[in-house]
Amino acid sequence: MPVLSEGSGLALRQQAIRKIVVIKPSALGDVVQSLPLARVLQTAWPGATVHWVINREFESLLSAHPRLAGTIPFQRRGGFTRYLRLLSELRSHRFDLVLDLQGLLRSGVMTRVTGARLRLGLQTAREGSHLACTGLIPGTGRSVPAHARYWRVAEWLGLGDVPRDLELALSPQEHDWAQQQLQGLPRPVVAVHAGAAWVTKRWPPAQFAQALSGIAGTAILVGSGGELPLAQGVAAGLEGTGTRVLNLAGQTSLKQLAALLGGVEAVLSNDSGPMHLAAGLGTPVVGLFTCTSPVQSGPVPLGLVPARSSRVRPGDLAHGLVATTVECAASYRKECPFSGEGRHACFAALEVARVREALGRVVSGGAVEAG
């Protein structure tokens, strides 16, 4: 499949395109990093409608998005009949342009079945998904950090200067709920996400507690219901330390989580969706990287997203990204290959002292207006 030329993006904008679909169902962090492209696509083709294929569990985050005409939910384990209905729906829309940002077999099938005359993918496409594309966007190989790879679409179209804003449609009720949670809490308030999809990403809860003690006035624990035991482990480690704990794990919708993450001083998190959501909202994060790379998988830099307070200038704040130092660091293994004393050695090698230093720096430089 040909890699398109650098100048072909500008030529593409001259074509008549009325209906666009972005195929990026998961994961949450990748969806967040690619979501600003909705504005880019509408800027490239004013008046065009943009739909987004999204995992059903994340669909609520995209509801009422000002740049989207609608979402097309995908349920990964929904069965063959449900998948056929999805393909039929994609075909019925008669899209002019498909942008496959997932690059897997299933997204390749979705791309091809649309029948769109323009079907674009990234150079990271695998499992044969590139065969469904009419061209691959240049500069989107695996050596490019994920957040920059998605934004290459904007740059290739000549629209790299478009504001890189998530534009989430948070309701007044969701903002009010977040403000009620934050009201009167000892500052600084740090949101904490101790979960992650892979076990090799999960820095131990006891170490989270040690990093927070004496730095955070309040630790707000967030995550899914399945991550509640991890949050409880952090809470147990903070008992008697003077840090107030508010455990909201399993109690927030995705939009409530977004409203909350937009109102705290900092977020301490494993490499996960909530980390990327916070960064996309302009909140400084301290990200922990064991089996993944902070260069390849780190959040979008704060200077590239709209500031969440008029008192904050781009460059005033920076994320604190802390990586392990073991030999197998950034191996992207979902399961630890070692046993005995070497098992999960990356957790201990990501020392609490380094995390505390990063958190202290981010918190001291990140005192901004809540909200």
C-alpha positions in Angstrom: 0.0 0.0 0.0 1.6 3.3 -1.0 2.7 5.9 1.5 1.3 9.2 0.4 3.5 12.1 -0.4 4.0 15.0 2.0 2.1 17.5 -0.3 -0.8 15.2 -1.1 -2.7 16.3 2.1 -3.1 19.8 0.7 -4.4 18.4 -2.6 -6.8 16.1 -0.7 -8.5 19.1 0.9 -9.5 20.3 -2.6 -11.7 17.2 -3.0 -15.4 17.3 -2.3 -15.9 15.3 0.9 -19.2 15.4 2.7 -19.1 12.4 5.1 -16.2 11.3 7.2 -15.7 8.4 9.7 -12.9 8.0 12.1 -12.3 4.4 13.2 -10.6 4.5 16.6 -12.5 2.4 19.1 -9.8 2.0 21.8 -7.9 2.3 24.0 -9.1 5.3 26.1 -5.7 7.0 26.0 -5.5 6.6 22.3 -9.0 7.9 21.7 -8.2 11.0 23.9 -5.0 11.6 22.0 -6.7 11.4 18.6 -10.0 13.2 19.4 -8.7 16.7 18.6 -8.6 15.5 14.9 -12.4 15.9 14.8 -11.9 19.7 14.8 -9.1 19.3 12.2 -11.4 17.3 9.8 -14.2 19.8 10.1 -11.7 22.6 9.4 -10.3 20.8 6.3 -13.8 20.2 5.0 -16.3 22.8 6.4 -19.8 21.5 6.4 -18.7 17.8 6.3 -20.2 15.5 8.9 -17.8 13.4 11.1 -18.7 10.1 12.8 -16.5 8.1 15.1 -16.4 4.4 15.7 -15.9 3.9 19.4 -15.9 1.1 21.9 -19.3 1.2 23.7 -17.7 1.6 27.1 -16.1 4.9 26.0 -19.1 6.2 23.9 -20.4 8.4 26.7 -17.2 10.5 26.6 -17.9 11.5 23.0 -21.6 12.2 23.4 -22.7 15.7 22.2 -19.2 16.4 21.0 -19.5 19.7 19.0 -17.5 18.3 16.1 -19.2 14.9 15.7 -22.4 14.2 13.9 -22.7 11.0 15.8 -20.9 7.9 17.2 -21.0 4.3 15.9 -20.6 2.0 18.9 -18.4 -1.1 18.6 -18.6 -3.9 21.1 -15.5 -6.1 20.9 -17.1 -9.2 22.4 -20.6 -8.5 21.1 -20.8 -11.6 18.9 -20.7 -12.1 15.1 -24.3 -11.0 14.6 -23.7 -7.6 16.3 -20.5 -7.2 14.3 -22.4 -7.8 11.0 -24.9 -5.1 12.1 -22.0 -2.7 12.7 -20.6 -3.4 9.2 -24.0 -2.9 7.7 -24.4 0.5 9.4 -21.0 1.6 8.2 -21.9 0.6 4.7 -25.2 2.4 4.8 -23.7 5.8 5.7 -21.9 6.0 2.3 -18.8 7.8 3.7 -16.5 9.6 1.3 -13.5 9.4 3.6 -12.4 6.8 6.2 -9.5 7.4 8.6 -8.4 4.1 10.2 -6.4 5.1 13.3 -6.6 1.6 14.9 -4.8 -0.3 12.2 -5.9 -3.8 13.2 -7.7 -6.6 11.2 -11.1 -5.7 12.6 -10.7 -2.0 11.8 -9.4 -2.9 8.3 -12.6 -4.9 7.7 -14.6 -1.9 8.9 -12.6 0.4 6.6 -13.1 -1.8 3.5 -16.7 -2.5 4.0 -17.6 1.3 4.0 -17.0 1.3 0.3 -15.5 4.9 0.6 -13.3 6.0 -2.3 -10.8 7.5 0.1 -9.5 5.1 2.9 -6.5 6.4 4.8 -4.4 4.7 7.5 -1.2 5.0 9.5 2.1 3.4 8.8 1.7 1.5 12.0 -1.1 -0.5 10.5 -0.7 -4.3 11.1 -2.6 -7.6 10.7 -3.1 -6.8 7.0 -5.3 -3.7 7.7 -3.2 -1.6 5.4 -4.6 -3.6 2.5 -8.0 -2.0 3.1 -6.5 1.5 2.7 -6.0 3.5 -0.5 -3.0 5.2 1.1 -1.0 5.6 4.3 -0.2 9.0 5.8 3.5 9.7 5.9 5.5 10.2 9.1 3.3 7.9 11.1 5.7 5.0 11.8 6.4 3.3 15.1 9.4 5.5 15.8 7.0 8.5 16.2 5.5 9.0 19.7 1.8 8.1 19.7 0.5 11.6 20.4 2.7 13.0 17.6 1.7 10.2 15.2 -2.0 11.1 15.5 -1.3 14.8 15.1 0.7 14.1 11.9 -2.7 13.7 10.3 -3.3 17.4 11.0 0.1 18.4 9.9 -0.1 16.4 6.7 -3.4 18.3 5.9 -1.6 21.6 6.6 -3.6 22.2 9.7 -1.0 21.6 12.5 -1.9 25.0 13.9 -5.5 24.2 14.7 -6.1 24.3 18.5 -5.5 20.8 20.0 -8.5 20.8 22.2 -10.6 17.8 23.3 -13.8 19.9 23.3 -15.6 17.5 25.5 -19.2 18.4 26.0 -19.3 18.5 29.8 -22.6 19.5 31.2 -23.2 22.1 34.0 -24.3 19.2 36.2 -21.0 17.4 35.7 -19.0 20.5 36.4 -21.1 21.2 39.5 -20.6 17.6 40.7 -16.8 18.0 40.4 -16.8 21.3 42.2 -18.8 19.7 45.0 -16.2 16.9 45.4 -13.4 19.4 45.4 -14.9 22.0 47.7 -13.1 22.5 51.0 -10.5 19.8 50.4 -7.0 20.4 51.8 -4.7 21.5 49.0 -2.9 20.5 47.0 -5.4 18.0 45.6 -3.9 15.2 43.6 -6.0 12.7 41.6 -4.5 9.2 41.8 -5.0 6.3 39.4 -3.3 3.2 40.5 -4.9 0.9 37.9 -3.9 0.0 34.3 -5.0 -2.5 31.8 -1.8 -4.5 32.0 -0.5 -5.9 35.3 3.0 -4.9 34.2 1.9 -1.3 34.3 0.6 -1.3 37.8 3.0 0.3 40.3 2.2 -1.1 43.7 -0.5 0.8 45.8 1.9 0.9 48.8 4.4 2.8 46.7 1.8 5.2 45.5 0.9 6.0 49.2 4.6 6.6 50.0 5.0 9.0 47.1 1.9 11.0 48.1 2.5 11.2 51.9 3.6 14.7 53.0 3.1 16.2 49.5 -0.6 15.9 48.7 -3.1 17.6 51.0 -5.8 15.4 49.5 -5.6 12.3 47.4 -8.6 11.6 45.2 -8.6 8.0 44.1 -10.1 7.3 40.7 -10.5 4.3 38.5 -13.0 1.7 37.4 -15.0 -0.5 39.7 -12.6 -3.4 39.0 -9.7 -1.2 40.1 -11.3 -0.5 43.5 -9.0 -2.9 45.4 -6.0 -1.0 44.1 -7.5 2.3 45.2 -8.3 0.8 48.6 -4.6 -0.3 48.9 -3.5 3.3 48.3 -6.0 4.5 50.9 -4.8 2.0 53.4 -1.2 3.1 52.9 -2.2 6.7 53.6 -3.8 6.1 56.9 -2.2 8.2 59.6 -0.1 10.2 57.2 -2.2 13.4 57.4 -3.2 13.2 53.7 -6.9 13.3 53.3 -8.4 10.5 51.1 -11.5 10.7 48.9 -12.0 7.3 47.2 -14.2 7.7 44.1 -13.0 4.6 42.3 -15.9 3.0 40.5 -18.2 5.9 41.3 -17.7 8.3 38.3 -18.9 8.4 34.8 -16.2 9.2 32.2 -17.4 12.8 31.9 -17.5 13.2 35.7 -14.0 11.9 35.7 -13.0 14.5 33.1 -14.5 17.3 35.1 -12.7 16.2 38.2 -9.3 15.8 36.5 -9.7 19.3 35.1 -10.0 20.7 38.6 -7.1 19.2 40.5 -3.5 20.5 40.9 -2.0 17.3 39.5 -2.6 13.7 38.6 -0.4 10.8 39.7 -1.0 7.8 37.5 0.3 4.7 35.8 0.5 4.8 32.0 -3.3 4.7 31.4 -6.3 6.3 29.9 -7.0 8.6 32.9 -3.4 9.9 32.6 -3.9 10.8 29.0 -7.3 12.3 29.7 -5.9 14.6 32.4 -3.0 15.7 30.1 -5.5 16.4 27.2 -7.4 18.6 29.6 -4.3 20.6 30.5 -3.7 19.1 33.9 -0.1 18.3 34.9 0.5 14.6 35.4 3.2 12.6 37.0 3.2 9.5 34.8 4.8 6.2 35.8 6.3 4.0 33.1 7.5 0.4 33.9 6.9 -1.7 30.8 6.2 1.2 28.4 8.2 4.1 27.2 7.6 7.7 28.3 8.9 8.9 25.0 6.7 6.6 22.8 3.6 6.4 25.1 3.9 9.6 27.2 1.1 12.3 27.3 0.9 15.2 25.0 3.1 18.0 26.4 1.2 20.7 28.2 2.4 23.5 25.9 0.5 21.9 23.0 -2.9 21.9 24.6 -5.1 24.9 25.7 -4.3 26.1 29.2 -7.1 25.5 31.7 -6.6 28.8 33.4 -5.9 32.3 32.0 -3.2 32.6 34.6 -1.2 29.8 33.2 1.2 30.4 30.2 2.4 27.5 28.0 5.7 26.4 29.3 5.0 27.4 32.9 4.2 23.7 33.7 5.5 20.4 32.6 4.6 16.8 33.2 6.8 14.6 35.4 7.4 11.3 33.6 9.3 8.7 35.7 10.5 5.5 34.1 12.0 2.4 35.5 15.7 1.5 34.8 15.7 -2.3 34.5 17.1 -3.9 31.4 13.6 -4.9 30.1 12.2 -1.4 30.5 9.9 -0.3 27.7 9.5 -3.9 26.5 5.7 -3.6 26.2 5.2 -7.0 27.7 1.8 -7.5 29.2 3.1 -10.3 31.5 6.4 -10.3 33.3 8.8 -12.8 31.7 10.7 -13.4 35.0 10.0 -15.4 38.2 11.4 -15.3 41.7 13.2 -12.2 42.8 13.3 -10.8 39.3 9.6 -10.8 38.9 8.3 -7.3 38.5 11.7 -5.9 39.3 10.7 -2.8 37.3 8.3 -1.8 40.2 11.1 -1.5 42.7 13.4 0.1 40.2 10.9 2.9 39.8 11.9 4.4 43.1 9.5 6.2 45.4 12.1 9.0 45.9 12.1 9.8 42.2 8.3 9.9 42.0 8.1 12.1 45.1 10.6 14.5 43.6 8.6 14.7 40.3 5.3 15.1 42.2 6.7 17.8 44.4 7.9 19.7 41.4 4.7 19.4 39.5 2.5 20.4 42.5 4.6 23.4 43.4 4.6 24.6 39.8 1.0 23.7 39.1 -1.1 25.7 41.5 -3.8 27.0 39.2 -7.5 27.8 39.6 -9.7 24.8 40.0 -12.4 24.3 37.4 
